[in-house]
């Protein structure tokens, strides 16, 4: 029972963020994403959306306005994007005909099944506490300092704080939530 109480908020957070990233990717010009397979197109739009979200969070950090309150407002805005994504997606309308067209090719079905299992595995392992030194001194410490100081800070012993990656900006959203 304890793992499910830890798994639900994380799953909800990841699902909401992924759906918001998909909507943001949908809003970009379609000529940037030229995949004929709908799954490849959706994944590339999600990746583009995550890139945009990450850069927006980094903009908040560099503008020295990354307080917990401002990040929570940003999360509410992402929640609104996710709600809009539910409204426009086929999944919300339970349009199973569209899914049968996507999975007509068995290889697409198997790849999707593997990705879903992998995503489930990631969600379960994301509930585990951080124990590695890299997690404790970089991946979580830098976003924690950004929230504490509402922006960039000088770190003489951690040079990686000057060029954060996608994960650190997404950890910032999780720490503020």
FIRO-703028 format. One record per residue (C-alpha): residue in three letters; residue number from 1; z, y, x. Coordinates in pm, 1 decimal, m for minus. Layout:
[Ala,NUM,[Z,Y,X]]
...
This chain:
[Unk,1,[0.0,0.0,0.0]]
[Unk,2,[75.6,236.1,287.0]]
[Unk,3,[m275.1,213.3,436.8]]
[Unk,4,[m431.5,300.8,99.8]]
[Unk,5,[m215.8,611.2,64.7]]
[Unk,6,[m338.7,719.7,408.6]]
[Unk,7,[m697.8,609.5,346.5]]
[Unk,8,[m763.0,798.8,22.1]]
[Unk,9,[m716.8,1159.4,148.7]]
[Unk,10,[m921.2,1085.1,460.2]]
[Unk,11,[m1196.9,920.2,258.3]]
[Unk,12,[m1200.7,1209.0,12.6]]
[Unk,13,[m1216.4,1460.4,301.3]]
[Unk,14,[m1498.7,1274.9,477.8]]
[Unk,15,[m1692.4,1225.6,153.8]]
[Unk,16,[m1656.9,1589.4,49.1]]
[Unk,17,[m1755.1,1715.7,392.3]]
[Unk,18,[m2054.8,1481.2,410.9]]
[Unk,19,[m2173.2,1580.3,64.2]]
[Unk,20,[m2136.5,1949.7,150.6]]
[Unk,21,[m2332.4,1889.7,473.3]]
[Unk,22,[m2606.1,1717.8,271.9]]
[Unk,23,[m2631.1,2015.4,33.7]]
[Unk,24,[m2644.6,2261.4,323.8]]
[Unk,25,[m2916.4,2046.9,482.5]]
[Unk,26,[m3101.0,2046.0,148.8]]
[Unk,27,[m3099.6,2426.4,144.3]]
[Unk,28,[m3283.5,2442.0,477.5]]
[Unk,29,[m3663.7,2456.3,476.5]]
[Unk,30,[m3807.8,2110.1,416.7]]
[Unk,31,[m4068.2,2143.2,689.9]]
[Unk,32,[m3788.5,2090.0,944.1]]
[Unk,33,[m3724.7,1741.5,806.9]]
[Unk,34,[m4042.0,1539.1,788.6]]
[Unk,35,[m3930.6,1179.1,729.5]]
[Unk,36,[m4105.0,978.0,461.5]]
[Unk,37,[m3813.9,734.5,418.5]]
[Unk,38,[m3555.9,886.3,180.2]]
[Unk,39,[m3259.2,744.5,373.9]]
[Unk,40,[m3384.1,889.8,703.0]]
[Unk,41,[m3446.9,1219.8,528.6]]
[Unk,42,[m3094.6,1223.3,378.9]]
[Unk,43,[m2929.2,1133.3,710.1]]
[Unk,44,[m3122.3,1402.9,894.3]]
[Unk,45,[m3023.0,1659.9,630.9]]
[Unk,46,[m2659.0,1555.6,662.4]]
[Unk,47,[m2678.4,1589.0,1041.2]]
[Unk,48,[m2836.2,1933.5,1008.2]]
[Unk,49,[m2565.0,2032.3,760.6]]
[Unk,50,[m2290.1,1915.7,998.4]]
[Unk,51,[m2448.4,2116.0,1277.4]]
[Unk,52,[m2449.1,2428.7,1059.4]]
[Unk,53,[m2088.8,2369.8,943.5]]
[Unk,54,[m1978.9,2318.5,1303.1]]
[Unk,55,[m2142.0,2641.7,1414.4]]
[Unk,56,[m1985.7,2833.6,1124.5]]
[Unk,57,[m1640.1,2703.9,1217.4]]
[Unk,58,[m1702.6,2796.1,1580.4]]
[Unk,59,[m1805.7,3143.2,1462.5]]
[Unk,60,[m1469.5,3174.7,1285.3]]
[Unk,61,[m1294.3,3069.3,1607.0]]
[Unk,62,[m1483.2,3312.8,1828.6]]
[Unk,63,[m1430.9,3596.1,1579.2]]
[Unk,64,[m1054.2,3530.5,1606.8]]
[Unk,65,[m1021.0,3465.8,1232.0]]
[Unk,66,[m952.1,3091.5,1232.7]]
[Unk,67,[m611.5,3106.3,1065.1]]
[Unk,68,[m501.8,2817.3,845.9]]
[Unk,69,[m557.3,3032.2,536.6]]
[Unk,70,[m914.4,3126.8,634.4]]
[Unk,71,[m1002.2,2767.7,722.5]]
[Unk,72,[m868.2,2656.2,383.8]]
[Unk,73,[m1091.9,2914.6,212.9]]
[Unk,74,[m1380.8,2770.3,413.8]]
[Unk,75,[m1283.3,2420.3,293.7]]
[Unk,76,[m1282.8,2543.3,m67.2]]
[Unk,77,[m1634.0,2681.0,m14.8]]
[Unk,78,[m1741.5,2343.2,125.6]]
[Unk,79,[m1584.1,2178.6,m179.3]]
[Unk,80,[m1799.2,2398.4,m402.8]]
[Unk,81,[m2107.7,2291.4,m206.5]]
[Unk,82,[m2000.1,1927.7,m252.8]]
[Unk,83,[m1952.7,1979.6,m628.3]]
[Unk,84,[m2301.8,2126.4,m645.7]]
[Unk,85,[m2425.1,1826.0,m447.6]]
[Unk,86,[m2276.6,1590.4,m705.2]]
[Unk,87,[m2452.8,1783.9,m976.3]]
[Unk,88,[m2796.1,1757.2,m815.3]]
[Unk,89,[m2772.8,1407.5,m666.8]]
[Unk,90,[m2911.7,1095.5,m825.3]]
[Unk,91,[m2577.9,925.9,m767.6]]
[Unk,92,[m2403.3,1154.8,m1015.8]]
[Unk,93,[m2658.7,1069.6,m1284.3]]
[Unk,94,[m2642.5,695.5,m1209.3]]
[Unk,95,[m3017.9,678.4,m1171.3]]
[Unk,96,[m3047.0,320.8,m1046.7]]
[Unk,97,[m3426.2,324.0,m1068.9]]
[Unk,98,[m3440.1,560.0,m771.2]]
[Unk,99,[m3218.0,328.1,m570.3]]
[Unk,100,[m3434.9,25.1,m644.8]]
[Unk,101,[m3736.5,213.5,m508.0]]
[Unk,102,[m3547.1,298.6,m189.2]]
[Unk,103,[m3429.7,m59.2,m131.6]]
[Unk,104,[m3762.5,m225.1,m208.2]]
[Unk,105,[m3796.0,m298.4,162.2]]
[Unk,106,[m3526.4,m552.2,264.4]]
[Unk,107,[m3485.5,m402.0,611.8]]
[Unk,108,[m3383.4,m66.4,460.2]]
[Unk,109,[m3128.3,m249.1,244.7]]
[Unk,110,[m2977.8,m431.3,544.0]]
[Unk,111,[m2964.3,m118.2,758.5]]
[Unk,112,[m2795.5,69.6,473.6]]
[Unk,113,[m2544.9,m211.6,422.7]]
[Unk,114,[m2459.4,m208.7,793.6]]
[Unk,115,[m2417.1,170.4,788.3]]
[Unk,116,[m2190.8,151.3,481.5]]
[Unk,117,[m1974.8,m115.3,647.9]]
[Unk,118,[m1963.3,91.3,965.4]]
[Unk,119,[m1862.4,399.9,765.5]]
[Unk,120,[m1586.8,201.4,594.3]]
[Unk,121,[m1464.8,79.6,934.1]]
[Unk,122,[m1461.4,438.0,1065.3]]
[Unk,123,[m1260.2,554.4,764.5]]
[Unk,124,[m1002.3,280.7,819.7]]
[Unk,125,[m969.7,349.9,1192.6]]
[Unk,126,[m947.9,724.7,1126.7]]
[Unk,127,[m611.3,666.3,960.8]]
[Unk,128,[m460.7,531.9,1283.6]]
[Unk,129,[m243.9,769.3,1486.1]]
[Unk,130,[m393.2,919.3,1803.5]]
[Unk,131,[m269.6,745.5,2117.7]]
[Unk,132,[m527.2,801.4,2391.4]]
[Unk,133,[m470.2,1079.2,2642.8]]
[Unk,134,[m814.4,1226.0,2572.9]]
[Unk,135,[m732.7,1258.2,2202.9]]
[Unk,136,[m394.2,1415.5,2265.8]]
[Unk,137,[m489.1,1669.4,2533.6]]
[Unk,138,[m837.3,1767.4,2421.7]]
[Unk,139,[m973.9,1655.8,2087.1]]
[Unk,140,[m663.3,1746.4,1887.1]]
[Unk,141,[m484.6,1993.3,2112.7]]
[Unk,142,[m766.4,2248.0,2131.4]]
[Unk,143,[m814.9,2277.5,1751.7]]
[Unk,144,[m435.5,2292.2,1711.0]]
[Unk,145,[m421.0,2585.8,1954.4]]
[Unk,146,[m711.2,2755.5,1774.7]]
[Unk,147,[m516.3,2739.0,1448.9]]
[Unk,148,[m195.3,2852.8,1613.5]]
[Unk,149,[m357.4,3151.3,1786.6]]
[Unk,150,[m630.3,3210.8,1520.5]]
[Unk,151,[m909.1,3187.1,1772.8]]
[Unk,152,[m1001.8,3114.6,2130.1]]
[Unk,153,[m736.3,3097.8,2394.9]]
[Unk,154,[m745.6,3086.0,2771.7]]
[Unk,155,[m665.2,2745.1,2908.4]]
[Unk,156,[m652.1,2725.9,3284.0]]
[Unk,157,[m595.0,2351.1,3291.0]]
[Unk,158,[m839.3,2242.2,3018.8]]
[Unk,159,[m1188.3,2368.2,3095.2]]
[Unk,160,[m1335.5,2184.9,2794.5]]
[Unk,161,[m1174.1,2437.9,2561.3]]
[Unk,162,[m1450.0,2684.3,2646.3]]
[Unk,163,[m1736.5,2480.8,2502.2]]
[Unk,164,[m1615.5,2276.5,2203.2]]
[Unk,165,[m1828.5,2009.8,2049.7]]
[Unk,166,[m1901.3,1916.0,1689.3]]
[Unk,167,[m1598.2,1689.3,1662.4]]
[Unk,168,[m1346.9,1951.7,1766.0]]
[Unk,169,[m1468.5,2198.1,1505.4]]
[Unk,170,[m1446.8,1926.7,1238.3]]
[Unk,171,[m1094.8,1834.7,1360.2]]
[Unk,172,[m1005.4,2199.2,1304.6]]
[Unk,173,[m1100.4,2161.6,938.3]]
[Unk,174,[m889.9,1847.0,911.6]]
[Unk,175,[m586.5,2002.9,1079.8]]
[Unk,176,[m599.8,2305.7,849.2]]
[Unk,177,[m634.7,2097.4,534.0]]
